[in-house]
Amino acid sequence: MQTTLKQLVEELNFECLSGKACLERPAHAAYASDLLSDVMGKAQAGMLWVTSQVHKNIVAVASLKELSAIIVVNERRIDPEVLAHAEGEEVVIIASGLPAFETTGMLYKYLEKVKSEE
């Protein structure tokens, strides 16, 4: 059983800030980093990206790498212009009110559980 972004958002109590029309994308792996160059070099298409960055360049990186979604942590607020840009690029941005450590831990447990049910 593969999970979708919609299921992940609902089950982990995240909030979708942009790309609600794209929530049927699969969620199968994640990459955590705040360095854009690191994400560009190591993240793979379809991954979730966990970051505390909130500027418009995250949209460009997520689009370039064809990431499934960006998960912004630490209750960071994102400017409406960035969210509008994300909508235009069909980039899903999800908010987690938790720190990166807790968010990635939850994601790891959730995705491992989904894999074990396959």
TAZIUR-V121592 format. One record per residue. N is the residue number from 1. RES is the residue in three letters. PHI is phi in whole degrees, 0 to 359 (none if undefined). PSI is psi in radians with two decimals (NA if undefined). D_CENTER is the distance of its C-alpha to the mean C-alpha in Angstrom with 1 decimal. Layout:
N:RES:PHI:PSI:D_CENTER ; N:RES:PHI:PSI:D_CENTER
This chain:
1:MET:none:2.06:19.7 ; 2:GLN:265:2.48:16.3 ; 3:THR:263:2.77:13.7 ; 4:THR:250:2.92:11.7 ; 5:LEU:300:-0.66:8.6 ; 6:LYS:301:-0.82:11.6 ; 7:GLN:297:-0.75:13.0 ; 8:LEU:299:-0.80:10.1 ; 9:VAL:299:-0.81:9.9 ; 10:GLU:293:-0.81:13.7 ; 11:GLU:285:-0.47:14.4 ; 12:LEU:257:0.10:12.4 ; 13:ASN:58:0.74:13.4 ; 14:PHE:270:3.02:10.2 ; 15:GLU:236:2.23:10.7 ; 16:CYS:275:2.13:9.5 ; 17:LEU:260:-0.46:10.6 ; 18:SER:208:2.73:10.7 ; 19:GLY:77:0.52:10.9 ; 20:LYS:301:-0.46:12.4 ; 21:ALA:287:-0.18:14.6 ; 22:CYS:251:0.28:12.0 ; 23:LEU:286:-0.03:10.9 ; 24:GLU:273:0.02:13.2 ; 25:ARG:297:2.58:11.1 ; 26:PRO:286:2.67:11.3 ; 27:ALA:235:1.97:9.0 ; 28:HIS:228:-0.32:11.2 ; 29:ALA:203:2.84:10.1 ; 30:ALA:221:2.76:7.8 ; 31:TYR:225:2.30:8.9 ; 32:ALA:245:2.15:9.5 ; 33:SER:189:2.61:11.5 ; 34:ASP:255:-0.05:12.6 ; 35:LEU:266:2.02:14.9 ; 36:LEU:301:-0.70:14.0 ; 37:SER:294:-0.59:16.8 ; 38:ASP:295:-0.80:15.6 ; 39:VAL:296:-0.75:12.3 ; 40:MET:297:-0.59:14.5 ; 41:GLY:275:-0.50:16.9 ; 42:LYS:243:-0.54:15.2 ; 43:ALA:291:2.59:11.8 ; 44:GLN:247:2.69:12.6 ; 45:ALA:308:2.44:11.9 ; 46:GLY:89:-0.16:9.8 ; 47:MET:282:2.74:7.7 ; 48:LEU:274:2.52:4.2 ; 49:TRP:243:2.08:4.6 ; 50:VAL:262:2.16:5.8 ; 51:THR:206:2.82:8.2 ; 52:SER:255:0.03:11.0 ; 53:GLN:288:2.50:11.7 ; 54:VAL:226:0.18:12.1 ; 55:HIS:275:2.97:14.5 ; 56:LYS:294:-0.33:14.6 ; 57:ASN:293:-0.38:14.4 ; 58:ILE:295:-0.58:10.6 ; 59:VAL:294:-0.76:10.8 ; 60:ALA:298:-0.76:13.6 ; 61:VAL:294:-0.79:12.0 ; 62:ALA:298:-0.69:8.9 ; 63:SER:292:-0.81:11.8 ; 64:LEU:301:-0.77:14.2 ; 65:LYS:274:-0.04:12.4 ; 66:GLU:55:0.83:11.4 ; 67:LEU:285:2.65:7.8 ; 68:SER:292:-0.72:6.5 ; 69:ALA:192:2.83:3.4 ; 70:ILE:254:2.31:2.7 ; 71:ILE:247:1.96:3.4 ; 72:VAL:267:2.27:7.0 ; 73:VAL:252:3.09:9.7 ; 74:ASN:66:0.51:13.5 ; 75:GLU:55:0.52:14.1 ; 76:ARG:290:2.43:13.7 ; 77:ARG:266:2.45:14.8 ; 78:ILE:247:2.29:13.8 ; 79:ASP:300:2.52:16.8 ; 80:PRO:304:-0.57:17.5 ; 81:GLU:296:-0.67:18.2 ; 82:VAL:293:-0.75:14.7 ; 83:LEU:295:-0.67:13.4 ; 84:ALA:295:-0.72:16.4 ; 85:HIS:298:-0.73:15.6 ; 86:ALA:298:-0.74:12.1 ; 87:GLU:302:-0.80:14.0 ; 88:GLY:297:-0.54:16.5 ; 89:GLU:265:0.04:14.4 ; 90:GLU:57:0.75:12.6 ; 91:VAL:258:2.18:9.1 ; 92:VAL:276:2.21:6.9 ; 93:ILE:242:2.19:5.9 ; 94:ILE:243:2.45:5.7 ; 95:ALA:254:2.35:8.2 ; 96:SER:242:2.27:9.5 ; 97:GLY:280:-0.01:13.1 ; 98:LEU:264:2.82:13.5 ; 99:PRO:296:2.86:13.9 ; 100:ALA:302:-0.73:11.8 ; 101:PHE:300:-0.85:14.4 ; 102:GLU:292:-0.70:14.4 ; 103:THR:297:-0.83:10.7 ; 104:THR:293:-0.61:10.6 ; 105:GLY:297:-0.79:13.9 ; 106:MET:298:-0.78:13.0 ; 107:LEU:299:-0.77:10.3 ; 108:TYR:301:-0.88:13.0 ; 109:LYS:299:-0.78:15.6 ; 110:TYR:297:-0.85:14.0 ; 111:LEU:292:-0.62:13.2 ; 112:GLU:294:-0.69:16.6 ; 113:LYS:297:-0.77:18.3 ; 114:VAL:298:-0.76:17.0 ; 115:LYS:299:-0.71:18.3 ; 116:SER:291:-0.36:21.5 ; 117:GLU:274:-0.15:22.1 ; 118:GLU:287:NA:22.1
